[in-house]
């Protein structure tokens, strides 16, 4: 019944197109699409635009105060002499630097908002690269399991033939049949993980929700054995892992470059500027406000001017001197806190760069060992034992043990390659770069320059 249900669900499909290798160009192209579609980036961009408009709209001159009034007198002569209708205007003067400090604070907030957009975009680009490598690794694992399923099917058919002829014990064939069923389950789970990883990339780029995938029967060209299940993800592209590249040397040049370019450090440093501007605003708020005014008094009966006045007014802030001092100490404490957080971010970057370089080296060494030493040797031995077993001169137990070692080595190579490139993606985020070649040129140029100086 289960086999019949699976046959009903299966849909004929064309072999899937070749996967796209995850490169810096692919990450850059998908990142630009993500910048346009990601709602969080759009929200941060709108917030940055609001802060910029707020800075541009900061007033250099305060609005003038217009006065209009009238007076009542007991005698008409007093109204004619002093005027019973008066009006005037008063304007605050921007001579104490309060308006300039407020504009500097608004400019600092606008800069921080812009840095916040770019920092978040860099983090999302890093996350996108990691998701791409996870999807590529999931596809590689599914392909390897599918090839192993095809191999086990062939060996089970051969084993059944030999059991029927009496040249092979049934227990060994039963072991292969159980292993085949377990590997089919592993392959089904690997296909589901691959589909989830590819949909995670699609969701990261377009934020349009989860796409629709389908299970279908494909040929050997799609990575699955003939007659077995594979994933057709509709219009979703598939990805493959690039081979590991060179190692990244750790040194002070790489650390300094990362300290200047890491998004979190940039954000913390810009927050120091905001705190410093807030200190200037609070310091200048202690200064008095100066204003000049003009007033004119008229007789409402005749319309003639009775008198005029020129006034200069000044606020008296000294009664709240203690409160202003506390406000200034508060903002200075905030600036010191921002500086301490920026220093902590720089220290974290140094530790993170060393960890990532170590992880890159470890992943590269493991991938190269499995690819160049372990796998060729294991595959040669497996081919030899397979030929001996097919001719009736070898033990099936030895063949299955070598096959197990080959599977472990293949999976280890895939995982090490994925971990290598994911660590590279995080290192590129710290350095504010897009490809590994630029990091190597940066470090190599600094090493050469240091050697020439010595």
C-alpha positions as CSV (number, residue, x, y, z in Angstrom):
1,X,0.0,0.0,0.0
2,X,2.8,2.4,0.8
3,X,4.5,1.7,-2.5
4,X,1.2,2.3,-4.3
5,X,0.7,5.6,-2.5
6,X,4.2,6.7,-3.4
7,X,3.6,5.8,-7.1
8,X,0.4,7.9,-7.1
9,X,2.3,10.9,-5.6
10,X,5.2,10.7,-8.0
11,X,5.2,13.0,-11.0
12,X,7.3,12.7,-14.0
13,X,9.7,15.7,-14.4
14,X,12.7,16.7,-16.4
15,X,16.2,16.3,-14.9
16,X,16.9,19.4,-12.8
17,X,19.3,21.9,-14.3
18,X,22.9,21.9,-13.2
19,X,23.4,23.7,-9.9
20,X,25.0,27.1,-9.7
21,X,28.3,27.4,-7.8
22,X,28.1,29.7,-4.8
23,X,30.5,32.5,-5.6
24,X,31.0,36.1,-4.6
25,X,29.2,37.3,-7.8
26,X,26.2,35.1,-6.9
27,X,26.1,36.5,-3.3
28,X,26.4,40.0,-4.6
29,X,23.6,39.6,-7.2
30,X,21.2,38.1,-4.7
31,X,22.2,40.7,-2.1
32,X,21.1,43.5,-4.4
33,X,17.8,41.8,-4.9
34,X,17.5,41.4,-1.1
35,X,18.2,45.1,-0.6
36,X,15.2,46.0,-2.7
37,X,12.8,43.5,-1.3
38,X,13.7,43.0,2.3
39,X,11.1,44.7,4.6
40,X,13.5,45.3,7.4
41,X,16.0,47.0,5.1
42,X,13.2,49.1,3.7
43,X,12.1,50.1,7.2
44,X,15.6,51.0,8.2
45,X,16.0,53.0,5.0
46,X,12.8,54.9,5.7
47,X,14.1,55.6,9.3
48,X,17.4,56.9,7.9
49,X,15.5,59.2,5.5
50,X,13.4,60.5,8.4
51,X,16.5,61.3,10.4
52,X,18.1,63.0,7.4
53,X,14.9,65.1,6.9
54,X,14.9,65.9,10.6
55,X,18.5,67.2,10.3
56,X,17.7,69.3,7.3
57,X,14.7,70.7,9.0
58,X,16.5,71.8,12.2
59,X,15.8,75.5,12.8
60,X,18.6,78.0,12.6
61,X,16.4,80.8,13.7
62,X,13.5,80.5,16.2
63,X,10.1,81.6,15.2
64,X,9.4,85.3,16.1
65,X,6.8,86.2,18.7
66,X,4.2,88.7,17.5
67,X,2.3,90.7,20.1
68,X,-1.0,92.6,19.8
69,X,-2.9,94.2,22.5
70,X,-4.8,97.2,23.8
71,X,-5.3,99.3,26.9
72,X,-8.1,101.0,28.8
73,X,-7.6,104.4,30.4
74,X,-9.8,106.4,32.7
75,X,-9.2,109.6,30.8
76,X,-9.1,110.1,27.0
77,X,-6.1,112.4,27.3
78,X,-4.1,109.5,28.7
79,X,-5.1,107.2,25.8
80,X,-4.0,109.9,23.3
81,X,-0.8,110.4,25.1
82,X,0.2,106.8,25.8
83,X,-1.7,105.0,23.1
84,X,-4.3,102.4,23.7
85,X,-3.3,100.0,20.9
86,X,0.1,98.4,20.8
87,X,1.8,95.7,18.8
88,X,5.3,94.4,18.5
89,X,7.6,91.6,17.5
90,X,10.3,89.8,19.4
91,X,13.0,87.5,17.9
92,X,15.4,85.1,19.7
93,X,19.0,85.5,18.6
94,X,21.0,82.4,17.7
95,X,24.1,83.8,19.4
96,X,24.6,81.2,22.2
97,X,25.2,78.2,19.9
98,X,22.1,76.3,21.0
99,X,20.7,76.0,17.5
100,X,24.1,74.9,16.1
101,X,24.5,72.2,18.7
102,X,20.9,70.9,18.0
103,X,21.7,70.7,14.3
104,X,24.9,68.8,15.0
105,X,23.0,66.3,17.2
106,X,20.4,65.8,14.4
107,X,23.2,65.3,11.8
108,X,24.8,62.7,14.1
109,X,21.5,60.9,14.4
110,X,21.2,60.9,10.6
111,X,24.7,59.4,10.2
112,X,24.0,56.7,12.8
113,X,20.7,55.8,11.0
114,X,22.6,55.5,7.7
115,X,25.3,53.3,9.2
116,X,22.6,51.2,10.8
117,X,21.1,50.5,7.3
118,X,24.5,49.5,5.9
119,X,25.4,47.4,8.9
120,X,22.2,45.5,8.9
121,X,22.6,44.9,5.1
122,X,26.1,43.5,5.7
123,X,24.7,41.2,8.4
124,X,21.9,40.0,6.1
125,X,24.4,39.5,3.3
126,X,26.5,37.4,5.6
127,X,23.4,35.4,6.6
128,X,22.4,35.0,2.9
129,X,25.9,33.6,2.1
130,X,25.7,31.2,5.0
131,X,22.2,30.0,3.8
132,X,23.6,29.5,0.3
133,X,26.4,27.3,1.6
134,X,24.0,25.3,3.7
135,X,21.8,24.7,0.7
136,X,24.8,23.7,-1.4
137,X,26.0,21.3,1.3
138,X,22.5,19.8,1.7
139,X,22.3,19.2,-2.1
140,X,25.8,17.6,-2.0
141,X,24.8,15.3,0.8
142,X,21.6,14.3,-1.0
143,X,23.5,13.5,-4.1
144,X,26.0,11.4,-2.2
145,X,23.3,9.4,-0.4
146,X,21.5,8.9,-3.7
147,X,24.6,7.5,-5.3
148,X,25.0,5.2,-2.3
149,X,21.4,4.0,-2.6
150,X,22.0,3.2,-6.3
151,X,25.1,1.2,-5.3
152,X,23.3,-0.7,-2.6
153,X,20.5,-1.5,-5.0
154,X,22.9,-3.1,-7.4
155,X,24.6,-5.0,-4.7
156,X,21.3,-6.3,-3.3
157,X,20.3,-7.6,-6.7
158,X,23.6,-9.3,-7.1
159,X,23.4,-10.7,-3.6
160,X,20.0,-12.1,-4.1
161,X,21.2,-13.9,-7.2
162,X,24.1,-15.4,-5.3
163,X,21.8,-16.5,-2.5
164,X,19.6,-18.2,-5.0
165,X,22.6,-20.0,-6.4
166,X,23.8,-20.9,-2.9
167,X,27.1,-19.1,-3.0
168,X,26.3,-16.4,-0.4
169,X,24.6,-16.7,3.0
170,X,21.2,-15.1,3.3
171,X,22.2,-13.2,6.5
172,X,24.6,-10.9,4.6
173,X,22.1,-10.1,2.0
174,X,19.6,-9.4,4.7
175,X,22.1,-6.9,6.2
176,X,22.4,-5.2,2.8
177,X,18.6,-5.0,2.4
178,X,18.2,-3.4,5.9
179,X,21.0,-1.0,5.1
180,X,19.3,-0.1,1.8
181,X,16.0,0.7,3.5
182,X,17.8,2.8,6.1
183,X,19.7,4.7,3.4
184,X,16.5,5.3,1.5
185,X,15.1,6.9,4.6
186,X,18.3,9.0,5.0
187,X,17.9,10.1,1.4
188,X,14.3,11.2,1.9
189,X,15.3,13.2,4.9
190,X,18.3,14.7,3.0
191,X,15.9,15.8,0.2
192,X,13.6,17.4,2.8
193,X,16.6,19.3,4.3
194,X,17.8,20.4,0.9
195,X,14.3,21.7,0.0
196,X,14.1,23.6,3.3
197,X,17.6,25.1,2.8
198,X,16.8,26.3,-0.7
199,X,13.5,27.8,0.4
200,X,15.4,29.6,3.2
201,X,17.5,31.2,0.5
202,X,14.5,32.2,-1.5
203,X,12.7,33.6,1.5
204,X,15.8,35.5,2.5
205,X,16.0,37.2,-0.9
206,X,12.4,37.8,-1.8
207,X,10.6,37.6,1.6
208,X,7.7,36.4,-0.4
209,X,7.0,33.3,1.7
210,X,7.6,29.6,1.2
211,X,7.5,28.3,-2.4
212,X,6.1,25.1,-3.6
213,X,8.3,22.1,-4.2
214,X,7.3,18.6,-5.4
215,X,8.6,15.2,-5.3
216,X,9.3,13.5,-8.6
217,X,11.1,10.7,-10.3
218,X,14.2,11.7,-12.1
219,X,17.1,10.0,-13.8
220,X,20.7,9.5,-12.8
221,X,21.6,13.0,-14.2
222,X,19.8,14.7,-11.4
223,X,21.9,13.0,-8.7
224,X,19.4,10.3,-7.8
225,X,19.5,6.7,-9.0
226,X,17.1,5.6,-11.6
227,X,13.8,4.7,-10.1
228,X,14.3,6.7,-6.9
229,X,12.9,9.8,-5.4
230,X,14.5,13.3,-5.9
231,X,13.3,16.8,-5.3
232,X,12.2,19.2,-8.0
233,X,11.8,22.6,-6.4
234,X,9.9,24.3,-9.2
235,X,11.6,27.5,-10.2
236,X,13.9,27.5,-7.2
237,X,17.6,27.2,-8.3
238,X,20.0,24.7,-6.8
239,X,23.5,25.4,-5.6
240,X,26.8,23.6,-5.3
241,X,29.8,24.1,-3.1
242,X,33.0,25.5,-4.6
243,X,36.2,23.8,-3.7
244,X,38.1,25.1,-0.8
245,X,40.6,27.9,-1.5
246,X,43.8,29.0,0.1
247,X,44.2,29.6,3.8
248,X,44.0,33.1,5.3
249,X,47.0,34.2,7.4
250,X,46.2,35.8,10.7
251,X,48.1,39.0,11.6
252,X,47.8,42.5,12.9
253,X,47.0,43.9,9.5
254,X,43.9,41.8,9.2
255,X,42.8,42.6,12.7
256,X,43.2,46.4,12.2
257,X,41.3,46.3,9.0
258,X,38.5,44.3,10.6
259,X,38.4,46.8,13.5
260,X,37.8,49.7,11.1
261,X,35.3,47.9,8.9
262,X,33.2,45.6,11.1
263,X,29.6,46.9,11.1
264,X,29.1,46.7,14.8
265,X,32.3,48.7,15.5
266,X,31.2,51.3,13.0
267,X,27.8,51.6,14.6
268,X,29.3,51.9,18.1
269,X,31.7,54.6,17.0
270,X,28.9,56.7,15.4
271,X,27.0,56.4,18.6
272,X,29.9,58.1,20.4
273,X,29.4,61.0,18.0
274,X,25.8,61.2,18.9
275,X,26.6,61.1,22.6
276,X,29.2,63.8,22.1
277,X,26.7,66.0,20.3
278,X,24.2,65.5,23.1
279,X,26.9,66.7,25.6
280,X,27.3,69.9,23.6
281,X,23.6,70.5,23.5
282,X,23.3,70.1,27.2
283,X,26.3,72.3,27.9
284,X,24.9,75.1,25.7
285,X,21.5,74.8,27.3
286,X,23.0,76.4,30.4
287,X,23.5,79.7,28.5
288,X,20.8,82.4,28.6
289,X,18.5,83.1,25.7
290,X,18.8,86.6,24.2
291,X,16.0,88.2,22.3
292,X,15.3,91.6,20.8
293,X,11.9,93.2,20.3
294,X,10.2,96.2,18.9
295,X,6.9,97.6,20.2
296,X,4.8,100.4,19.0
297,X,1.8,102.2,20.8
298,X,-0.9,104.0,18.8
299,X,-4.0,106.0,19.6
300,X,-6.9,104.0,18.2
301,X,-9.1,107.1,17.8
302,X,-6.7,109.1,15.5
303,X,-4.3,106.3,14.4
304,X,-1.3,108.4,15.4
305,X,1.8,106.8,17.0
306,X,2.1,107.6,20.7
307,X,5.4,105.9,21.5
308,X,7.8,103.1,20.5
309,X,10.0,100.8,22.4
310,X,13.1,98.7,21.7
311,X,13.6,95.8,24.1
312,X,16.3,93.2,24.8
313,X,15.3,90.3,27.0
314,X,17.4,87.6,28.5
315,X,16.5,84.4,30.4
316,X,18.1,83.8,33.8
317,X,19.2,80.0,33.9
318,X,21.4,80.3,37.0
319,X,18.7,79.4,39.4
320,X,18.8,75.8,37.9
321,X,22.5,75.6,37.7
322,X,22.6,72.4,39.8
323,X,20.1,70.7,37.5
324,X,22.0,71.7,34.4
325,X,25.1,70.3,36.0
326,X,23.4,66.9,36.6
327,X,22.2,66.9,33.0
328,X,25.7,67.5,31.8
329,X,27.1,64.7,34.0
330,X,24.3,62.4,32.7
331,X,25.2,63.0,29.0
332,X,29.0,62.6,29.8
333,X,28.3,59.3,31.4
334,X,26.4,58.2,28.3
335,X,29.3,59.2,26.1
336,X,31.7,57.3,28.3
337,X,29.4,54.3,28.1
338,X,29.3,54.5,24.3
339,X,33.1,54.7,24.1
340,X,33.4,51.7,26.4
341,X,30.9,49.7,24.2
342,X,32.9,50.6,21.1
343,X,36.1,49.5,22.7
344,X,34.4,46.2,23.7
345,X,33.2,45.7,20.1
346,X,36.8,46.2,18.9
347,X,38.1,43.6,21.4
348,X,35.4,41.2,20.3
349,X,36.4,41.7,16.7
350,X,40.0,40.7,17.5
351,X,38.8,37.5,19.1
352,X,36.3,36.8,16.4
353,X,38.9,37.2,13.6
354,X,41.3,34.8,15.3
355,X,38.5,32.3,15.7
356,X,37.4,32.5,12.1
357,X,40.9,32.2,10.7
358,X,41.4,29.1,12.9
359,X,38.1,27.7,11.7
360,X,39.0,28.4,8.1
361,X,42.4,26.7,8.4
362,X,40.8,23.6,10.2
363,X,38.1,23.3,7.6
364,X,40.5,23.6,4.7
365,X,42.9,21.0,6.1
366,X,40.1,18.5,6.7
367,X,38.6,19.0,3.3
368,X,41.9,18.7,1.5
369,X,42.8,15.6,3.5
370,X,39.5,13.9,2.7
371,X,39.6,14.9,-1.0
372,X,43.2,14.2,-1.8
373,X,44.2,11.4,0.5
374,X,41.4,9.5,2.3
375,X,38.8,9.4,-0.5
376,X,41.1,8.3,-3.4
377,X,42.6,5.5,-1.3
378,X,39.2,4.3,0.1
379,X,37.6,4.3,-3.4
380,X,40.4,2.3,-4.9
381,X,40.1,-0.3,-2.1
382,X,36.3,-0.4,-2.5
383,X,36.5,-0.9,-6.2
384,X,39.0,-3.7,-5.6
385,X,36.9,-5.4,-3.0
386,X,33.8,-5.0,-5.1
387,X,35.5,-6.8,-8.0
388,X,36.6,-9.6,-5.7
389,X,33.2,-10.0,-4.1
390,X,31.4,-10.0,-7.6
391,X,33.8,-12.8,-8.7
392,X,33.1,-14.8,-5.5
393,X,36.6,-14.3,-4.0
394,X,36.0,-11.5,-1.5
395,X,34.0,-11.0,1.7
396,X,30.9,-8.9,1.7
397,X,31.7,-7.8,5.3
398,X,35.0,-6.2,4.2
399,X,33.2,-4.4,1.3
400,X,30.5,-3.0,3.5
401,X,33.1,-1.7,6.1
402,X,35.1,0.1,3.4
403,X,31.9,1.5,1.9
404,X,31.1,2.9,5.4
405,X,34.4,4.6,5.6
406,X,34.0,6.1,2.2
407,X,30.6,7.5,3.1
408,X,32.0,9.0,6.3
409,X,34.9,10.6,4.3
410,X,32.5,12.0,1.7
411,X,30.2,13.6,4.3
412,X,33.2,14.9,6.2
413,X,34.5,16.6,3.1
414,X,31.2,18.2,2.4
415,X,30.8,19.5,6.0
416,X,34.4,20.7,6.1
417,X,34.0,22.6,2.8
418,X,30.7,24.2,4.0
419,X,32.2,25.2,7.4
420,X,35.2,26.7,5.5
421,X,33.1,28.9,3.3
422,X,30.7,29.9,6.1
423,X,33.7,31.0,8.2
424,X,35.0,32.9,5.2
425,X,31.7,34.7,4.9
426,X,31.8,35.8,8.5
427,X,35.4,37.0,8.0
428,X,34.4,39.0,5.0
429,X,31.6,40.7,7.0
430,X,34.1,41.6,9.7
431,X,36.5,43.1,7.1
432,X,33.7,44.8,5.1
433,X,34.8,43.0,1.9
434,X,32.9,40.8,-0.6
435,X,35.4,38.2,-1.8
436,X,38.3,36.2,-0.3
437,X,40.7,37.3,-3.0
438,X,40.6,40.9,-1.7
439,X,41.5,39.7,1.8
440,X,44.5,37.7,0.5
441,X,45.7,40.7,-1.5
442,X,45.3,43.0,1.5
443,X,47.2,40.7,3.8
444,X,49.8,39.8,1.2
445,X,50.4,43.4,0.2
446,X,50.9,44.4,3.9
447,X,53.3,41.5,4.4
448,X,55.3,42.5,1.3
449,X,55.4,46.1,2.4
450,X,56.5,45.1,5.9
451,X,59.3,43.0,4.4
452,X,60.5,45.8,2.2
453,X,60.6,48.2,5.2
454,X,62.6,45.7,7.2
